[in-house]
Amino acid sequence: MMKIYHNPRCRKSRETLALLEDNGIKPEIVLYLDQPLSRAELQNLLKKLDLLPSEVVRKEEQLFKDSYKGKALSETEWLDVLLEHPRLMQRPIVVRGERAVLGRPPEKALELL
């Protein structure tokens, strides 16, 4: 079973979901902005991605520029930021079993097939 952490307002997220569906996959869709992840869920997702919290922060978001740009935060603090502001998390994230990838570009999700 595949899972996609999806933001329907994001073009890349929509493209990744469409690509999966075009390949016959009906992933579980997690609308993470509506159903924020718990600390344990986010930590587990980062482990599957093999990335640090700071590596999944969307630095082009205005919220990041206004509140966090130039700040030297620890990885624990970045984790707290992502929990407080889930829209700062890179998207989409596609998970299959113990592996996950960022769907940027969308074709990256095909690595999990």
C-alpha positions in Angstrom: 0.0 0.0 0.0 1.3 3.4 -0.9 0.5 6.6 0.9 0.8 10.2 -0.3 1.1 13.2 2.0 -0.9 15.5 -0.2 -1.8 19.2 -0.6 -4.4 19.5 -3.3 -3.5 23.2 -3.8 0.1 22.2 -4.8 0.7 21.6 -8.5 3.5 19.1 -7.8 1.4 17.2 -5.3 -1.5 17.0 -7.8 0.9 15.9 -10.6 2.4 13.2 -8.4 -1.0 11.8 -7.4 -2.1 11.8 -11.0 1.2 9.9 -12.0 0.5 7.3 -9.3 -3.1 6.8 -10.5 -2.0 6.7 -14.1 0.2 3.7 -13.1 -2.7 1.9 -11.5 -1.9 2.9 -7.9 -4.7 4.1 -5.6 -2.6 5.5 -2.7 -4.0 6.4 0.7 -4.2 10.2 0.6 -3.2 12.0 3.8 -4.3 15.6 3.8 -1.6 16.6 6.3 -2.7 20.3 6.4 -6.2 19.1 7.6 -4.8 16.2 9.7 -1.5 17.4 11.1 1.1 14.8 11.9 2.1 13.9 15.5 5.7 14.2 16.5 6.1 10.5 16.3 4.5 10.3 12.8 6.7 13.1 11.5 9.8 11.6 13.0 9.0 8.2 11.4 8.3 9.9 8.1 11.7 11.7 8.2 13.4 8.4 9.1 11.8 6.8 6.0 13.0 9.8 3.9 16.4 9.6 5.4 16.3 13.4 5.9 16.7 15.8 8.7 13.8 18.2 9.6 15.7 21.2 8.2 16.0 19.4 4.9 12.2 19.2 4.3 11.5 22.9 5.2 10.0 24.8 2.3 12.4 27.8 2.2 10.5 29.6 -0.5 7.4 30.0 1.6 6.7 33.5 2.9 6.2 32.2 6.4 9.8 30.9 6.3 11.2 34.1 4.9 9.3 36.2 7.5 9.9 34.1 10.6 12.8 31.7 10.1 15.2 32.8 7.4 18.7 33.2 8.8 17.9 31.6 12.1 20.3 28.9 13.4 17.8 26.3 14.8 18.6 22.9 16.0 17.1 19.9 14.3 14.7 19.5 17.3 13.6 23.1 16.8 13.1 22.6 13.1 10.9 19.6 14.0 8.9 21.8 16.3 8.5 24.4 13.5 7.2 21.7 11.1 4.8 20.5 13.7 3.5 24.0 14.3 3.5 25.0 10.7 2.8 21.9 8.5 2.6 24.0 5.4 6.4 24.5 5.6 6.9 20.8 4.9 8.0 19.8 1.4 5.4 18.0 -0.5 4.3 15.6 -1.7 5.8 12.8 0.2 5.1 9.3 -1.1 5.6 6.3 1.2 5.7 2.6 0.5 6.6 0.3 3.4 9.7 1.6 5.1 10.8 3.8 2.2 9.6 7.3 1.3 10.5 9.9 -1.3 9.8 13.6 -2.0 7.7 13.8 -5.2 9.9 16.5 -6.7 9.9 15.9 -9.5 6.8 13.8 -9.5 8.6 11.0 -11.4 10.6 10.4 -8.2 7.6 8.6 -6.8 8.1 5.9 -9.4 11.2 4.8 -7.5 8.9 3.2 -5.0 7.1 0.9 -7.6 
